[in-house]
Amino acid sequence: MNLTAFITGATSGIGKATAQLFAQNNINLVLCGRRAEKLADLQKELSKLTNVHTLQFDVRNQKEVQKAIDSLPEDFKHIDILINNAGNAHGLNSIQEGNIEDWDAMIDGNVKGLLYVSKAIIPQMVERNNGFILNIGSIAGKEVYPNGNVYCASKFAVNALNKGMRIDLNQHNIRVCAIHPGLVETEFSDVRFKGDTERAKTVYQGYKALQPEDIADIIHFVVTRPYHVNIEDLIVYPTAQASATILNKNAN
């Protein structure tokens, strides 16, 4: 069966690694992101392996989301797999010192963006009585850590939305899953620390963090199970990590 996957946040990290692995396995791709140049580079790379279409938009803008998805050419309109991967952390502050712009960015991207994209794609899955939605959460959606307040709240919301989707879409034969990674070595900390690359590097020093390819491998496994199998909720840590706050930095 010729499947088509729609991946948000596809230009880096887990989204990019997933796109690369899906392409190697002949899954057609709709790749979404804000950075046009990176989307073009990825399309050039992966078009050698599969059919690729790119959409440039910000998941936080509902009108952009709907317009982009409505513009899909006929060959890419049928979405079998939706990977809700786009999202970010902004800042690491106590609640009383939090930046409202950071709060808005996290809630708009991690929660509302996931909803906007899902709302635009779910109807076709309901009509066909078939589809797979995979939401990228975080261990921050399972336990709160110091100064994580609003980011954790946004990922707790993803966890709740994932469960709600699965209940509401059960009658329509749609599979729904969430993967909640621990520390993954991506641009995540660069964004959280607003370009302070030296501080970001320290997050991943002294142990082997998860790599984007590790999560992509799990995503591919989950979405390729027989249709009667739905792996509904996965937490994935690097071996050096035991919880959101317990990390063995002498694990090397």
Disulfide bonds with the S-S distance in Angstrom:
none
